[in-house]
C-alpha cells in the first residue's frame, strides 16, 4: 500500500528562515542530564493527550521491509509477537499461550482468541508466514533465527521451532512481529493499533486485551533524521522520541524517561600479554574496579552497574548471592600472592626498577567511554599500577581490538534478546588461557541446558575473561503534557501505552 507523506524537512527549514540548524540549536539543544529541567504540575495545567504524534523514518509499514530504527519503534503498536520482553529481561506470553522448550525442539501453542485487525483469526500458518518474511531477506529480525533450522505447523494453534543447538533462553527470541499470511503488500497485524487512514493509527477493536489508555490515535510524522526529531520535539510537531545512541542528553522542552537497554559496557582483557595471562592478576584488576564510580563519572544516571556479564535487572540473577564490587583487601592479597609488593617512592609497584604498567585502549571519539578510561586509570593508580590511556580514533580502535593490540580496552556490545554472550566471547576468547576456556565451556553447557547459570558465573568470576561495568540506557523524550506512568523496554518503547 503506497502512502503519501507530508515531508517535515521543508516545513522545518521554512521555520528556520534560512538560519543554520547547528547555529540555532547549539546554545540550547545539547546539555548534560544534570541540567535537564521539567515543569512541575504546580506550574503547568495538564490536559489529557489523546492523539500522540510519533516520528517514523519511512512510509512503509511492513516490519520486514523497514530499514530505519525510528520506523521499527512503531512495529509493536501494529503487530503483536508470540512473546513480549518485560522489564526484567524475561518474557511474557502474548500471542503464545504456552511454550514447551525441550532441547532443540520448541513447541509453541497459540491463544485461540487472537484476531487480526481486520477481524480474521490468527493461526500457526500466519506465524510460519511471518517467519519466512523474517528470513527471506536481511532485516532487523533475521538474526533472531540464526539458530533455527526449521519451523513446522502442527495445527492451527501449534507450531514447532527446530534449533541447531539447544538454547535455554530461545523463547526470548520469539519477539518477531506476526502479520497475516499473504498480506506483505498491505500488511495486517493484531497489535494494539491499526492503520486508520493516511499516516494515522487508531485503537484496534479486535485486540485480545482491553485497551484502557487515553491514547486513542497515533499520528505518524515522517522525520528525515534525529536532529530534526529533536527540533520537532521543541516546536511540538512530535510528542514522543526515542533515542538509544550513546550521547549527551538533549534539551527539548519536555520530559525524559530512561529505558533499560541490553548494551553491556565492559573492560576487555588481553590474556596473551604475559602478566594478564595469569588469572590472579585479572582477579586483582576486577577487585580494583568500582563499577559505580566508572559510570557515575561518565553516564551519570544514564547507565546501571552490573557485576555480572548480564544486565543487573535480569530476573534470573535475583536469587544469586550478590558479588562484592571494589575490594582493596583482596587486591593486596592477590598482589602479595603474585610477589608484586615492592613499590617505588611514588607508590607504584615495581619489579626490579621497572614499574608494572597497564595500558587502556579507548575510542577517543566517545566522550563517555573516554571518561571511563580516565577514571579506570586513576583506580589502577590507586592500587600501584602505572596505568596509561591510549585514546585513538574509532577506526584505529576497531583495528587494534581486532588484532589484539591492547592490554585493556573499554568496550560495549549489544546483547540479543536472549542475552547471548557468544559475540563477546568470540572477541575475548581468541585467547587460549585455560581458565578462560573453562569459562567458555561452562557458558556453553548452561546455554545447552546441561549446566547451571551459577556454575558459569562462578567460572566467569574466577577466570575474569573480561570485567563487566554496566548497561546503559536509551532515552525517551516526551511532551510534558503526557503525565501518564510510562514504562518502556528496548523491544517496545510503548510497552504500557494501553494503560496510560
C-alpha positions as CSV (number, residue, x, y, z in Angstrom):
1,X,0.0,0.0,0.0
2,X,1.6,3.2,-1.1
3,X,1.1,6.1,1.3
4,X,1.7,9.8,0.7
5,X,3.6,11.5,3.4
6,X,3.9,15.2,4.2
7,X,7.6,15.9,4.4
8,X,8.6,17.6,7.6
9,X,12.1,18.8,6.5
10,X,10.8,21.5,4.1
11,X,8.5,22.9,6.8
12,X,11.3,22.9,9.4
13,X,13.6,24.8,7.0
14,X,10.9,27.4,6.4
15,X,10.6,27.9,10.1
16,X,14.3,28.2,10.5
17,X,14.2,31.0,7.9
18,X,17.5,30.1,6.3
19,X,19.4,30.0,9.6
20,X,21.9,27.3,10.1
21,X,20.3,24.4,12.1
22,X,23.5,23.9,14.0
23,X,23.8,27.6,14.9
24,X,20.2,27.7,16.1
25,X,20.4,24.6,18.2
26,X,23.9,24.9,19.6
27,X,23.0,27.1,22.5
28,X,20.1,25.0,23.9
29,X,19.9,21.6,22.2
30,X,22.6,19.7,23.9
31,X,23.0,19.7,27.6
32,X,24.1,17.3,30.4
33,X,21.5,15.4,32.3
34,X,22.2,17.4,35.4
35,X,20.7,20.5,33.7
36,X,17.6,18.8,32.4
37,X,14.6,20.6,33.8
38,X,10.9,19.7,33.7
39,X,8.0,21.8,34.6
40,X,6.2,20.8,37.8
41,X,2.5,20.0,37.9
42,X,2.0,23.1,40.2
43,X,3.4,25.4,37.4
44,X,1.6,23.8,34.5
45,X,-2.1,22.9,33.7
46,X,-2.0,19.4,32.3
47,X,-4.5,18.2,29.8
48,X,-5.2,14.7,28.6
49,X,-3.3,13.8,25.5
50,X,-5.5,11.6,23.3
51,X,-3.5,11.8,20.0
52,X,0.2,11.0,20.1
53,X,2.5,12.3,17.4
54,X,5.4,9.9,16.9
55,X,8.2,10.0,14.3
56,X,8.9,7.5,11.6
57,X,11.7,7.3,9.1
58,X,9.9,5.9,6.1
59,X,6.4,5.4,4.7
60,X,6.4,1.6,4.6
61,X,4.6,-0.2,7.5
62,X,5.7,-3.8,6.7
63,X,8.1,-4.6,9.6
64,X,10.2,-6.8,7.4
65,X,10.8,-4.0,4.9
66,X,11.6,-1.3,7.3
67,X,15.2,-0.1,7.4
68,X,15.2,2.8,9.9
69,X,15.3,2.5,13.7
70,X,12.6,5.2,14.1
71,X,10.1,3.3,12.0
72,X,10.9,0.0,13.7
73,X,9.9,1.5,17.0
74,X,6.2,1.7,16.0
75,X,6.1,-2.0,15.0
76,X,4.9,-3.3,18.4
77,X,1.9,-0.9,18.1
78,X,0.7,-2.6,14.9
79,X,1.9,-6.2,15.4
80,X,1.9,-8.5,18.4
81,X,4.5,-11.2,18.8
82,X,4.5,-14.7,20.3
83,X,6.1,-13.3,23.4
84,X,7.0,-9.8,24.7
85,X,10.1,-9.0,26.7
86,X,9.4,-7.5,30.1
87,X,11.3,-5.0,32.3
88,X,13.3,-7.9,33.8
89,X,14.7,-9.2,30.5
90,X,12.4,-12.2,30.7
91,X,9.4,-12.7,28.5
92,X,5.6,-12.6,29.0
93,X,3.3,-14.6,26.8
94,X,1.5,-12.6,24.2
95,X,0.1,-14.5,21.1
96,X,1.5,-17.7,22.6
97,X,-0.4,-19.3,25.4
98,X,2.4,-21.7,26.3
99,X,6.0,-22.6,25.3
100,X,7.5,-26.0,25.7
101,X,11.3,-26.0,25.2
102,X,12.9,-29.4,25.2
103,X,16.5,-29.5,24.0
104,X,16.4,-28.5,20.3
105,X,12.6,-28.6,20.0
106,X,10.4,-25.6,20.9
107,X,6.7,-26.2,20.7
108,X,4.6,-23.1,20.8
109,X,0.8,-23.2,21.5
110,X,-1.1,-20.1,20.4
111,X,-4.1,-18.4,22.1
112,X,-7.3,-19.3,20.3
113,X,-8.8,-15.9,20.6
114,X,-6.4,-13.8,18.7
115,X,-7.8,-11.8,15.8
116,X,-6.1,-9.6,13.2
117,X,-7.1,-6.0,13.0
118,X,-9.4,-6.9,10.1
119,X,-11.3,-9.4,12.3
120,X,-9.9,-12.6,10.8
121,X,-8.4,-15.3,13.2
122,X,-4.6,-15.6,13.6
123,X,-3.3,-19.2,13.2
124,X,0.0,-21.0,13.2
125,X,0.2,-20.6,9.4
126,X,0.4,-16.8,9.9
127,X,3.3,-17.4,12.4
128,X,5.1,-19.5,9.8
129,X,4.5,-16.9,7.1
130,X,6.0,-14.2,9.3
131,X,9.0,-16.4,10.0
132,X,9.6,-16.8,6.2
133,X,9.3,-13.0,5.8
134,X,11.9,-12.6,8.5
135,X,14.4,-15.0,7.0
136,X,13.6,-14.3,3.3
137,X,15.6,-11.1,3.2
138,X,18.1,-9.4,5.5
139,X,16.2,-7.3,8.1
140,X,16.0,-6.3,11.7
141,X,14.6,-9.7,12.7
142,X,16.7,-12.1,10.6
143,X,19.3,-12.6,13.3
144,X,16.7,-13.9,15.7
145,X,16.6,-17.2,13.7
146,X,20.4,-17.9,13.2
147,X,19.9,-21.0,15.4
148,X,16.6,-22.1,13.8
149,X,16.7,-25.0,11.3
150,X,13.0,-25.3,10.6
151,X,9.5,-24.1,11.5
152,X,6.6,-26.5,11.0
153,X,2.9,-26.0,11.5
154,X,1.5,-28.8,13.7
155,X,-2.1,-27.5,13.8
156,X,-3.9,-24.2,13.7
157,X,-2.8,-23.5,17.3
158,X,0.6,-25.2,17.4
159,X,3.9,-24.6,15.7
160,X,7.3,-26.3,16.2
161,X,10.6,-24.5,16.0
162,X,13.6,-26.8,15.5
163,X,17.0,-25.5,16.7
164,X,20.6,-26.2,15.6
165,X,21.6,-26.5,19.2
166,X,19.8,-26.2,22.5
167,X,19.4,-22.7,24.0
168,X,17.7,-22.3,27.4
169,X,16.7,-18.7,26.5
170,X,15.5,-19.3,23.0
171,X,11.9,-18.3,23.9
172,X,13.2,-14.7,24.4
173,X,13.8,-14.6,20.6
174,X,10.1,-15.2,19.8
175,X,9.6,-11.4,19.6
176,X,9.2,-11.1,15.8
177,X,6.1,-9.4,14.6
178,X,3.2,-11.6,13.3
179,X,1.5,-10.5,10.2
180,X,-1.4,-12.0,8.3
181,X,-0.4,-14.6,5.7
182,X,-0.2,-13.1,2.3
183,X,-0.5,-9.5,3.4
184,X,3.0,-8.4,2.6
185,X,1.9,-5.7,0.2
186,X,-0.7,-4.3,2.6
187,X,0.4,-5.7,6.0
188,X,-2.2,-6.6,8.6
189,X,-1.3,-7.1,12.3
190,X,-3.0,-7.9,15.5
191,X,-1.5,-5.2,17.7
192,X,-2.9,-2.5,19.9
193,X,-3.5,-0.1,17.0
194,X,-4.3,-0.4,13.3
195,X,-3.9,1.9,10.3
196,X,-7.0,4.1,10.1
197,X,-6.1,6.5,7.3
198,X,-3.1,8.0,5.8
199,X,-0.4,8.3,8.5
200,X,-2.9,7.8,11.3
201,X,-3.3,4.8,13.7
202,X,-6.4,4.1,15.7
203,X,-7.2,1.6,18.5
204,X,-7.6,-1.9,17.2
205,X,-11.1,-3.0,18.4
206,X,-10.1,-6.7,17.9
207,X,-7.0,-6.6,20.2
208,X,-7.1,-9.5,22.5
209,X,-6.7,-7.4,25.7
210,X,-8.5,-4.3,26.8
211,X,-7.0,-1.0,25.8
212,X,-8.0,1.3,28.7
213,X,-5.5,4.0,27.9
214,X,-6.2,7.6,26.9
215,X,-4.2,7.5,23.6
216,X,-7.0,7.0,21.0
217,X,-5.0,7.9,17.9
218,X,-1.3,7.9,16.9
219,X,-0.2,10.2,14.1
220,X,2.9,9.1,12.2
221,X,5.2,12.1,11.4
222,X,8.0,11.4,8.9
223,X,11.3,12.7,10.1
224,X,14.5,12.8,7.9
225,X,16.9,12.4,10.8
226,X,17.3,12.5,14.6
227,X,18.4,16.2,14.7
228,X,15.1,17.1,13.0
229,X,13.4,14.9,15.6
230,X,14.9,17.0,18.4
231,X,13.7,20.2,16.8
232,X,10.3,18.7,16.2
233,X,10.0,18.0,19.9
234,X,10.8,21.6,20.7
235,X,8.2,23.0,18.4
236,X,5.5,20.4,19.2
237,X,5.4,18.6,15.9
238,X,6.4,15.3,17.7
239,X,5.3,14.2,21.2
240,X,7.4,11.1,21.7
241,X,11.0,10.5,20.6
242,X,13.2,7.5,21.5
243,X,17.0,7.6,21.1
244,X,19.2,4.7,22.0
245,X,22.5,6.1,21.0
246,X,25.4,6.8,23.3
247,X,25.2,10.6,23.5
248,X,24.6,13.6,25.8
249,X,21.0,14.4,26.8
250,X,19.3,17.0,24.6
251,X,17.1,19.8,25.7
252,X,13.7,19.5,24.0
253,X,11.4,21.5,26.4
254,X,9.8,18.3,27.5
255,X,10.3,15.4,29.9
256,X,12.7,12.4,29.9
257,X,12.3,8.7,30.6
258,X,15.2,6.3,30.6
259,X,14.8,2.9,29.0
260,X,17.0,0.0,30.2
261,X,18.8,-1.4,27.2
262,X,21.0,-4.6,26.8
263,X,24.1,-2.6,25.9
264,X,26.8,-4.2,28.0
265,X,29.7,-2.0,28.9
266,X,32.9,-3.9,29.8
267,X,36.7,-3.9,30.2
268,X,38.3,-6.2,27.7
269,X,41.5,-8.0,28.8
270,X,44.2,-9.3,26.5
271,X,45.4,-12.6,28.2
272,X,48.1,-13.1,25.6
273,X,50.1,-10.5,27.4
274,X,52.4,-12.2,29.9
275,X,51.1,-10.7,33.1
276,X,47.5,-10.6,32.1
277,X,47.7,-14.3,31.2
278,X,47.7,-15.1,35.0
279,X,44.1,-15.3,36.2
280,X,45.2,-14.0,39.6
281,X,46.3,-10.7,38.0
282,X,42.9,-10.5,36.2
283,X,41.2,-11.2,39.5
284,X,43.2,-8.4,41.1
285,X,42.1,-6.0,38.3
286,X,38.4,-6.9,38.9
287,X,38.8,-6.3,42.6
288,X,40.3,-2.9,42.0
289,X,37.4,-1.7,39.8
290,X,34.4,0.2,41.2
291,X,31.7,-0.1,38.6
292,X,29.5,2.6,40.2
293,X,32.2,5.2,40.1
294,X,33.1,4.4,36.5
295,X,29.5,5.0,35.4
296,X,28.8,8.0,37.7
297,X,31.7,10.0,36.2
298,X,30.7,9.1,32.6
299,X,27.0,8.4,32.2
300,X,25.6,9.8,35.5
301,X,22.2,8.1,35.8
302,X,22.0,7.0,32.2
303,X,23.5,3.6,33.0
304,X,23.3,1.0,35.7
305,X,26.2,-1.0,37.1
306,X,26.5,-4.8,36.9
307,X,28.9,-7.2,38.4
308,X,27.8,-10.0,36.1
309,X,28.1,-10.2,32.3
310,X,24.3,-9.6,32.1
311,X,22.0,-6.7,33.0
312,X,21.7,-6.5,36.8
313,X,17.9,-6.4,36.4
314,X,17.7,-9.7,34.7
315,X,15.2,-11.9,36.6
316,X,17.5,-14.9,36.8
317,X,20.1,-13.0,38.8
318,X,17.6,-12.3,41.6
319,X,18.3,-15.4,43.6
320,X,22.0,-15.3,43.3
321,X,24.3,-14.0,46.0
322,X,25.4,-10.5,45.2
323,X,29.1,-10.2,44.4
324,X,31.2,-7.6,46.1
325,X,32.5,-4.7,44.0
326,X,35.8,-3.0,44.7
327,X,37.7,-4.9,47.4
328,X,41.2,-3.4,48.3
329,X,41.8,-6.2,50.8
330,X,41.5,-8.8,48.0
331,X,43.7,-6.6,45.8
332,X,46.5,-6.6,48.3
333,X,46.2,-10.3,49.0
334,X,46.5,-11.1,45.3
335,X,49.4,-8.7,44.8
336,X,51.2,-10.4,47.6
337,X,50.5,-13.8,46.1
338,X,51.9,-12.6,42.8
339,X,55.0,-11.2,44.5
340,X,54.1,-7.7,43.5
341,X,54.5,-6.0,46.8
342,X,57.6,-3.9,46.1
343,X,57.0,-0.2,45.4
344,X,59.0,2.8,44.4
345,X,59.0,6.2,46.1
346,X,55.8,7.2,44.4
347,X,53.9,4.1,45.4
348,X,54.0,2.3,42.1
349,X,54.5,-1.5,42.0
350,X,57.9,-2.3,40.7
351,X,59.8,-5.4,39.5
352,X,63.4,-4.6,39.9
353,X,63.4,-0.9,38.9
354,X,60.6,-1.1,36.4
355,X,57.0,-0.2,37.1
356,X,54.3,-2.7,36.4
357,X,52.3,-0.9,33.7
358,X,48.9,-1.4,32.1
359,X,47.6,0.5,29.0
360,X,43.9,1.1,28.4
361,X,42.7,1.4,24.8
362,X,39.6,3.6,24.2
363,X,37.8,5.3,21.4
364,X,38.7,8.9,21.5
365,X,35.5,9.9,19.7
366,X,33.3,8.7,22.5
367,X,33.4,11.1,25.5
368,X,31.6,8.8,28.0
369,X,33.9,5.9,27.3
370,X,37.0,8.2,27.4
371,X,35.9,9.3,30.8
372,X,35.5,5.6,31.9
373,X,39.1,5.0,30.7
374,X,40.4,8.0,32.6
375,X,38.6,7.0,35.8
376,X,39.8,3.5,35.5
377,X,43.4,4.8,35.1
378,X,43.1,6.5,38.5
379,X,41.6,3.4,40.1
380,X,44.6,1.4,38.9
381,X,47.0,4.1,40.0
382,X,45.4,3.8,43.5
383,X,46.5,0.1,43.7
384,X,50.0,0.9,42.4
385,X,49.8,0.1,38.7
386,X,51.3,2.5,36.2
387,X,48.2,2.8,34.1
388,X,48.0,4.9,30.9
389,X,45.3,5.6,28.4
390,X,45.6,5.3,24.6
391,X,42.8,7.2,23.1
392,X,42.6,6.7,19.4
393,X,40.0,7.3,16.6
394,X,37.3,4.8,16.3
395,X,38.6,3.1,13.2
396,X,42.1,2.7,14.7
397,X,40.4,1.4,17.9
398,X,38.5,-1.2,16.0
399,X,41.6,-2.4,14.2
400,X,43.6,-2.6,17.4
401,X,40.9,-4.6,19.2
402,X,40.6,-7.0,16.3
403,X,44.3,-7.5,16.2
404,X,44.6,-7.7,20.0
405,X,47.0,-4.7,20.3
406,X,46.0,-3.7,23.8
407,X,46.3,-4.6,27.4
408,X,42.8,-3.5,28.4
409,X,40.1,-1.8,26.3
410,X,36.8,-0.1,27.1
411,X,34.1,-1.9,25.1
412,X,30.4,-2.2,24.5
413,X,28.2,-4.9,23.0
414,X,24.5,-5.0,22.4
415,X,23.2,-8.3,23.7
416,X,20.5,-10.1,21.8
417,X,17.0,-10.7,23.3
418,X,18.3,-14.0,24.7
419,X,21.3,-12.2,26.3
420,X,23.7,-14.3,24.2
421,X,27.3,-13.6,25.1
422,X,28.7,-15.6,22.1
423,X,29.8,-12.5,20.1
424,X,31.6,-11.1,23.1
425,X,33.3,-14.4,23.9
426,X,34.3,-14.6,20.2
427,X,36.3,-11.4,20.7
428,X,37.6,-12.2,24.1
429,X,38.3,-15.9,23.8
430,X,40.7,-15.8,20.9
431,X,43.0,-16.5,23.8
432,X,44.0,-19.9,24.9
433,X,44.4,-19.4,28.6
434,X,43.0,-22.4,30.3
435,X,40.7,-20.8,32.9
436,X,39.1,-18.6,30.2
437,X,38.5,-21.7,28.1
438,X,36.9,-23.3,31.1
439,X,34.6,-20.3,31.5
440,X,33.5,-20.6,27.9
441,X,32.8,-24.3,28.3
442,X,30.7,-23.6,31.4
443,X,28.8,-21.0,29.4
444,X,28.1,-23.4,26.6
445,X,26.9,-26.1,29.0
446,X,24.5,-23.7,30.7
447,X,23.1,-22.4,27.3
448,X,22.6,-26.0,26.2
449,X,20.7,-26.9,29.5
450,X,23.4,-29.3,30.8
451,X,24.9,-26.9,33.3
452,X,23.8,-24.3,35.7
453,X,23.9,-20.5,35.5
454,X,25.5,-20.3,38.9
455,X,28.3,-22.7,37.8
456,X,29.0,-20.5,34.7
457,X,29.1,-17.3,36.8
458,X,31.4,-18.9,39.3
459,X,33.7,-20.0,36.5
460,X,33.5,-16.5,35.0
461,X,34.3,-14.8,38.3
462,X,37.3,-17.0,38.7
463,X,38.7,-16.7,35.2
464,X,37.8,-13.0,34.6
465,X,37.9,-13.1,30.8
466,X,36.6,-9.5,30.9
467,X,35.2,-7.2,33.6
468,X,31.6,-6.1,33.3
469,X,30.9,-2.5,34.1
470,X,27.2,-1.9,33.5
471,X,24.4,-1.5,31.0
472,X,23.5,1.9,29.5
473,X,20.0,3.3,28.9
474,X,18.2,4.7,25.9
475,X,16.2,7.9,26.3
476,X,12.6,8.8,25.6
477,X,11.9,12.5,25.1
478,X,8.2,13.2,25.5
479,X,5.6,16.0,25.6
480,X,5.4,17.4,29.1
481,X,1.6,17.1,28.9
482,X,2.0,13.3,29.0
483,X,1.9,12.8,32.7
484,X,1.0,9.1,32.5
485,X,3.0,6.4,34.1
486,X,5.4,5.4,31.3
487,X,7.1,2.0,31.1
488,X,9.3,1.0,28.2
489,X,11.7,-1.7,27.1
490,X,14.3,-2.0,24.4
491,X,11.9,-4.2,22.4
492,X,8.8,-1.9,22.9
493,X,9.2,1.7,23.8
494,X,5.4,1.9,24.0
495,X,5.4,-1.0,26.5
496,X,2.3,0.1,28.5
497,X,0.7,2.7,26.3
498,X,-2.6,0.8,26.6
499,X,-2.6,1.7,30.3
500,X,-1.6,5.4,30.1
